[in-house]
């Protein structure tokens, strides 16, 4: 009987150790599953944050482009109105009697006309200027405008 008890005790101990090992395996598996789930959640949150940041950046870029387009359109419109006024002055100069030598006066009007045409060409290029070239293009056009206006005022 004692032999039988020893056998039963050994079997019971072996069974308990087997159950304990299985519990550790289950616990480890649960921890692994939990860690995997947390990683998926963090990845999902990261993707949502990325998409949110990307949408915000696209919105900001779109607004900046719209602002630039408005700025460019307003600038070109103002310069066109300036040019219309200047053309009226040039027309008045062409029909006004010359106060000095006619040859000199005609030469000045011819130079003004050439300068005006160059300004108009450069103004057309500003219409297609990019944000990267905008400042340089408008600075150059403003300088040309000032020079053209001075020439017309001096001729009058």
Backbone as JSON, one array per atom type, in Angstrom:
{
  "sequence": "XXXXXXXXXXXXXXXXXXXXXXXXXXXXXXXXXXXXXXXXXXXXXXXXXXXXXXXXXXXXXXXXXXXXXXXXXXXXXXXXXXXXXXXXXXXXXXXXXXXXXXXXXXXXXXXXXXXXXXXXXXXXXXXXXXXXXXXXXXXXXXXXXXXXXXXXXXXX",
  "N": [[0.82, -1.16, 0.0], [1.95, 1.14, 0.72], [3.71, 1.53, -1.33], [1.95, 1.95, -3.27], [0.91, 4.36, -2.47], [3.07, 6.0, -2.67], [3.37, 5.99, -5.39], [0.97, 7.18, -6.18], [1.32, 9.65, -5.02], [3.53, 10.61, -6.4], [2.42, 10.72, -8.94], [0.45, 12.63, -8.47], [2.03, 14.87, -7.81], [3.42, 15.21, -10.21], [1.3, 15.81, -11.89], [0.43, 18.21, -10.77], [2.66, 19.84, -11.21], [2.67, 19.84, -13.93], [0.27, 21.17, -14.45], [0.9, 23.61, -13.31], [2.95, 24.46, -15.02], [1.48, 24.66, -17.37], [-0.19, 26.76, -16.62], [1.64, 28.84, -16.42], [2.42, 29.03, -19.07], [0.01, 29.78, -20.23], [-0.36, 32.24, -18.99], [1.87, 33.66, -19.94], [1.22, 33.65, -22.65], [-1.11, 35.17, -22.56], [-0.05, 37.61, -21.71], [1.57, 38.16, -23.9], [-0.36, 38.37, -25.91], [-1.73, 40.61, -24.94], [0.29, 42.55, -25.05], [0.68, 42.58, -27.8], [-1.81, 43.51, -28.64], [-1.8, 46.07, -27.49], [0.29, 47.18, -28.95], [-0.87, 47.19, -31.5], [-2.94, 49.03, -31.01], [-1.46, 51.34, -30.39], [-0.16, 51.7, -32.82], [-2.33, 52.19, -34.49], [-3.27, 54.57, -33.31], [-1.07, 56.18, -33.82], [-1.15, 56.25, -36.63], [-3.57, 57.59, -36.98], [-2.94, 60.06, -35.83], [-0.93, 60.87, -37.58], [-2.38, 61.06, -39.98], [-4.15, 63.09, -39.25], [-2.37, 65.22, -38.8], [-1.31, 65.44, -41.34], [-3.57, 66.19, -42.82], [-4.06, 68.67, -41.63], [-1.73, 70.02, -42.39], [-2.01, 70.01, -45.19], [-4.26, 71.6, -45.39], [-3.27, 74.03, -44.43], [-1.31, 74.58, -46.37], [-2.93, 74.79, -48.62], [-4.44, 77.05, -47.94], [-2.4, 78.94, -47.87], [-1.6, 78.94, -50.55], [-3.95, 79.92, -51.74], [-4.03, 82.47, -50.58], [-1.7, 83.54, -51.71], [-2.38, 83.52, -54.43], [-4.48, 85.38, -54.41], [-3.09, 87.68, -53.56], [-1.33, 87.99, -55.73], [-3.16, 88.39, -57.86], [-4.39, 90.78, -57.0], [-2.2, 92.55, -57.02], [-1.43, 92.54, -59.74], [-3.78, 93.51, -60.87], [-3.88, 96.1, -59.76], [-1.56, 97.18, -60.93], [-2.3, 97.09, -63.61], [-4.36, 98.97, -63.65], [-2.83, 101.23, -62.99], [-1.27, 101.32, -65.28], [-3.18, 101.86, -67.24], [-3.9, 104.49, -66.53], [-1.43, 105.69, -66.96], [-1.16, 105.28, -69.7], [-3.12, 107.03, -70.64], [-1.94, 109.48, -70.0], [0.31, 109.33, -71.63], [-0.95, 109.3, -74.14], [-2.04, 111.88, -74.06], [0.32, 113.34, -74.09], [1.24, 112.74, -76.64], [-0.52, 114.07, -78.31], [-0.33, 116.65, -77.48], [1.05, 119.9, -77.98], [4.5, 120.2, -78.68], [6.88, 121.57, -76.47], [9.53, 121.98, -76.67], [12.28, 121.2, -78.81], [11.05, 119.51, -81.59], [12.07, 117.05, -82.58], [13.55, 116.05, -80.43], [11.52, 115.76, -78.57], [9.87, 113.86, -79.79], [11.65, 111.72, -79.78], [11.88, 111.25, -77.06], [9.24, 110.46, -76.51], [9.16, 108.14, -78.05], [11.05, 106.56, -76.7], [9.76, 106.36, -74.26], [7.53, 104.9, -75.06], [8.74, 102.46, -75.82], [9.78, 101.72, -73.36], [7.43, 101.42, -71.96], [6.28, 99.24, -73.27], [8.11, 97.24, -72.62], [7.69, 97.16, -69.87], [5.03, 96.24, -69.82], [5.38, 93.66, -70.86], [6.95, 92.51, -68.85], [5.19, 92.69, -66.75], [3.31, 90.83, -67.51], [4.78, 88.54, -67.1], [4.91, 88.5, -64.35], [2.42, 87.71, -63.71], [2.51, 85.0, -63.82], [4.31, 84.35, -61.92], [5.91, 82.47, -59.36], [5.55, 81.63, -55.84], [8.18, 81.49, -54.93], [9.63, 83.14, -56.66], [8.36, 85.5, -56.5], [8.91, 87.88, -54.86], [11.31, 88.94, -55.95], [10.48, 89.35, -58.6], [8.37, 91.22, -58.37], [9.72, 93.33, -57.17], [11.5, 94.09, -59.18], [9.65, 94.83, -61.16], [8.34, 96.94, -59.88], [10.45, 98.78, -59.75], [10.84, 99.25, -62.48], [8.38, 100.41, -63.04], [8.5, 102.78, -61.52], [10.57, 104.09, -62.85], [9.46, 104.35, -65.45], [7.24, 105.94, -64.9], [8.5, 108.29, -63.95], [9.76, 109.05, -66.33], [7.57, 109.66, -67.99], [6.4, 111.72, -66.51], [8.48, 113.6, -66.64], [8.48, 114.18, -69.34], [6.18, 115.55, -69.68]],
  "CA": [[0.0, 0.0, 0.0], [2.87, 2.24, 0.8], [4.22, 1.67, -2.68], [0.87, 2.53, -4.06], [0.78, 5.76, -2.04], [4.18, 6.72, -3.27], [3.06, 6.14, -6.81], [-0.09, 8.18, -6.3], [1.9, 10.95, -4.66], [4.34, 11.03, -7.55], [1.51, 11.09, -10.03], [-0.19, 13.9, -8.1], [3.04, 15.93, -7.96], [3.67, 15.4, -11.64], [0.12, 16.47, -12.44], [0.43, 19.6, -10.31], [3.72, 20.58, -11.88], [2.21, 20.0, -15.31], [-0.76, 22.21, -14.42], [1.6, 24.86, -13.05], [3.63, 24.82, -16.27], [0.46, 25.1, -18.31], [-0.65, 28.08, -16.2], [2.67, 29.8, -16.81], [2.33, 29.16, -20.53], [-1.2, 30.55, -20.51], [-0.1, 33.6, -18.53], [2.79, 34.25, -20.9], [0.46, 33.85, -23.88], [-2.0, 36.3, -22.33], [0.79, 38.81, -21.72], [1.98, 38.36, -25.29], [-1.55, 38.87, -26.61], [-2.0, 41.96, -24.45], [1.32, 43.41, -25.63], [0.38, 42.68, -29.22], [-3.0, 44.38, -28.76], [-1.35, 47.43, -27.19], [1.08, 47.62, -30.1], [-1.83, 47.51, -32.57], [-3.62, 50.27, -30.64], [-0.52, 52.44, -30.55], [0.03, 51.89, -34.26], [-3.55, 52.82, -34.98], [-3.27, 55.95, -32.84], [-0.02, 56.87, -34.58], [-1.65, 56.49, -37.99], [-4.59, 58.63, -36.9], [-2.25, 61.33, -35.6], [-0.26, 61.2, -38.83], [-3.39, 61.51, -40.94], [-4.64, 64.38, -38.78], [-1.32, 66.21, -39.06], [-1.22, 65.6, -42.8], [-4.74, 66.98, -43.24], [-3.84, 70.05, -41.18], [-0.69, 70.6, -43.23], [-2.6, 70.25, -46.51], [-5.17, 72.75, -45.24], [-2.42, 75.22, -44.31], [-0.7, 74.82, -47.69], [-4.0, 75.24, -49.5], [-4.76, 78.43, -47.56], [-1.27, 79.78, -48.3], [-1.7, 79.07, -52.01], [-5.07, 80.81, -52.03], [-3.59, 83.82, -50.22], [-0.75, 84.0, -52.72], [-3.13, 83.81, -55.67], [-5.19, 86.64, -54.19], [-2.07, 88.73, -53.56], [-0.85, 88.17, -57.1], [-4.24, 88.99, -58.64], [-4.56, 92.17, -56.57], [-1.04, 93.31, -57.48], [-1.51, 92.69, -61.2], [-4.91, 94.39, -61.14], [-3.46, 97.47, -59.44], [-0.6, 97.62, -61.96], [-3.05, 97.33, -64.86], [-5.03, 100.28, -63.5], [-1.77, 102.23, -63.11], [-0.86, 101.38, -66.69], [-4.26, 102.54, -67.97], [-3.72, 105.92, -66.25], [-0.21, 106.13, -67.63], [-1.44, 105.33, -71.15], [-3.85, 108.29, -70.89], [-0.94, 110.56, -69.96], [1.13, 109.2, -72.85], [-1.8, 109.77, -75.24], [-2.1, 113.34, -73.96], [1.62, 113.86, -74.52], [1.38, 112.57, -78.09], [-1.34, 115.06, -79.03], [0.0, 117.99, -76.98], [2.13, 120.54, -78.75], [5.82, 120.1, -78.06], [7.39, 122.85, -76.0], [10.95, 122.04, -77.04], [12.55, 120.75, -80.17], [10.14, 118.4, -81.94], [12.82, 115.8, -82.74], [13.88, 115.58, -79.08], [10.26, 115.37, -77.95], [9.47, 112.58, -80.39], [12.59, 110.7, -79.31], [11.49, 110.91, -75.68], [7.99, 109.68, -76.59], [9.51, 106.82, -78.58], [11.72, 105.85, -75.61], [8.71, 106.06, -73.28], [6.72, 103.83, -75.64], [9.52, 101.22, -75.71], [9.85, 101.39, -71.94], [6.08, 100.98, -71.59], [6.1, 97.88, -73.81], [8.93, 96.33, -71.79], [6.99, 97.05, -68.6], [3.86, 95.39, -70.04], [5.86, 92.26, -70.98], [7.38, 92.04, -67.54], [3.99, 92.56, -65.93], [2.71, 89.55, -67.89], [5.56, 87.46, -66.46], [4.57, 88.49, -62.92], [1.15, 86.99, -63.59], [2.81, 83.57, -63.68], [5.39, 84.19, -60.93], [5.67, 81.52, -58.27], [5.9, 82.23, -54.55], [9.64, 81.55, -54.78], [10.17, 84.22, -57.49], [7.46, 86.65, -56.38], [9.53, 89.09, -54.32], [12.25, 89.48, -56.93], [9.74, 89.8, -59.79], [7.63, 92.46, -58.08], [10.7, 94.39, -56.92], [11.97, 94.54, -60.49], [8.54, 95.51, -61.85], [8.14, 98.22, -59.2], [11.53, 99.67, -60.19], [10.53, 99.63, -63.86], [7.23, 101.31, -62.97], [8.98, 104.08, -61.05], [11.35, 104.69, -63.95], [8.52, 104.72, -66.51], [6.42, 107.08, -64.42], [9.37, 109.47, -63.96], [9.99, 109.44, -67.72], [6.35, 110.29, -68.48], [6.26, 113.0, -65.82], [9.5, 114.52, -67.15], [8.12, 114.55, -70.71], [4.97, 116.4, -69.66]],
  "C": [[0.88, 1.25, 0.0], [3.45, 2.52, -0.59], [3.19, 2.34, -3.57], [0.73, 4.01, -3.73], [1.9, 6.59, -2.65], [3.91, 6.98, -4.74], [2.02, 7.21, -7.02], [0.45, 9.58, -5.99], [2.74, 11.48, -5.81], [3.47, 11.46, -8.72], [0.86, 12.43, -9.73], [0.78, 15.05, -8.25], [3.32, 16.22, -9.42], [2.52, 16.14, -12.28], [0.1, 17.94, -12.04], [1.49, 20.41, -11.03], [3.34, 20.8, -13.34], [1.18, 21.1, -15.4], [-0.1, 23.56, -14.2], [2.32, 25.33, -14.3], [2.63, 25.34, -17.29], [-0.05, 26.5, -17.93], [0.37, 29.14, -16.58], [2.63, 30.03, -18.32], [1.12, 30.0, -20.92], [-0.98, 32.0, -20.13], [0.82, 34.33, -19.51], [2.07, 34.56, -22.22], [-0.48, 35.04, -23.74], [-1.22, 37.62, -22.34], [1.22, 39.17, -23.13], [0.82, 38.94, -26.1], [-1.85, 40.31, -26.22], [-0.98, 42.94, -25.05], [1.08, 43.63, -27.12], [-0.8, 43.62, -29.48], [-2.63, 45.84, -28.5], [-0.55, 48.0, -28.35], [0.17, 48.0, -31.27], [-2.54, 48.82, -32.28], [-2.72, 51.48, -30.82], [-0.26, 52.74, -32.02], [-1.16, 52.6, -34.87], [-3.61, 54.29, -34.57], [-2.23, 56.78, -33.6], [-0.48, 57.19, -36.0], [-2.71, 57.58, -37.99], [-3.96, 60.0, -36.68], [-1.55, 61.79, -36.88], [-1.26, 61.75, -39.85], [-3.97, 62.86, -40.55], [-3.63, 65.49, -39.06], [-1.19, 66.48, -40.55], [-2.38, 66.44, -43.32], [-4.58, 68.44, -42.83], [-2.79, 70.74, -42.04], [-1.23, 70.92, -44.63], [-3.54, 71.45, -46.48], [-4.36, 74.04, -45.18], [-1.79, 75.57, -45.66], [-1.75, 75.35, -48.66], [-4.36, 76.69, -49.21], [-3.64, 79.38, -48.01], [-1.3, 79.99, -49.81], [-2.82, 80.03, -52.4], [-4.71, 82.25, -51.7], [-2.63, 84.38, -51.25], [-1.46, 84.36, -54.02], [-3.87, 85.14, -55.55], [-4.22, 87.82, -54.22], [-1.6, 89.04, -54.98], [-1.92, 88.84, -57.95], [-4.44, 90.45, -58.28], [-3.41, 93.06, -57.08], [-1.15, 93.58, -58.99], [-2.67, 93.64, -61.56], [-4.54, 95.86, -60.87], [-2.49, 98.01, -60.49], [-1.31, 97.87, -63.3], [-3.77, 98.67, -64.8], [-4.01, 101.41, -63.6], [-1.37, 102.42, -64.57], [-1.92, 102.07, -67.54], [-4.14, 104.05, -67.78], [-2.49, 106.47, -66.98], [-0.42, 106.23, -69.14], [-2.21, 106.6, -71.51], [-2.88, 109.46, -70.93], [-0.08, 110.53, -71.23], [0.33, 109.69, -74.06], [-1.9, 111.28, -75.24], [-0.79, 113.97, -74.43], [1.77, 113.8, -76.04], [0.58, 113.6, -78.87], [-1.05, 116.48, -78.58], [1.1, 118.6, -77.84], [3.45, 120.46, -77.98], [6.31, 121.48, -77.67], [8.85, 123.04, -76.38], [11.11, 121.65, -78.5], [11.72, 119.51, -80.46], [10.89, 117.06, -82.03], [13.14, 115.21, -81.37], [12.61, 115.06, -78.38], [9.79, 114.02, -78.49], [10.37, 111.45, -79.93], [12.24, 110.27, -77.89], [10.2, 110.09, -75.67], [8.25, 108.27, -77.11], [10.17, 105.97, -77.49], [10.69, 105.45, -74.54], [7.85, 104.9, -73.78], [7.44, 102.48, -75.52], [9.59, 100.76, -74.26], [8.51, 100.85, -71.45], [5.84, 99.56, -72.06], [6.9, 96.86, -73.01], [8.25, 96.1, -70.44], [5.8, 96.1, -68.75], [4.27, 93.92, -70.17], [6.25, 91.7, -69.62], [6.2, 91.87, -66.59], [3.3, 91.23, -66.24], [3.48, 88.39, -67.24], [5.28, 87.39, -64.96], [3.27, 87.72, -62.71], [1.37, 85.49, -63.4], [3.92, 83.31, -62.67], [4.96, 83.21, -59.83], [5.98, 82.22, -56.95], [7.42, 82.39, -54.37], [10.24, 82.72, -55.55], [9.4, 85.52, -57.32], [8.16, 87.93, -55.94], [10.47, 89.74, -55.33], [11.51, 90.04, -58.15], [9.01, 91.1, -59.52], [8.58, 93.61, -57.79], [11.19, 94.97, -58.25], [10.87, 95.32, -61.22], [8.26, 96.87, -61.2], [9.21, 99.24, -59.61], [11.27, 100.15, -61.62], [9.37, 100.63, -63.89], [7.67, 102.72, -62.56], [9.75, 104.81, -62.15], [10.44, 105.16, -65.09], [7.7, 105.93, -66.12], [7.24, 108.37, -64.41], [9.58, 109.97, -65.38], [8.77, 110.16, -68.28], [6.16, 111.67, -67.82], [7.26, 114.04, -66.34], [9.16, 115.0, -68.57], [6.97, 115.54, -70.73], [5.21, 117.75, -69.19]]
}
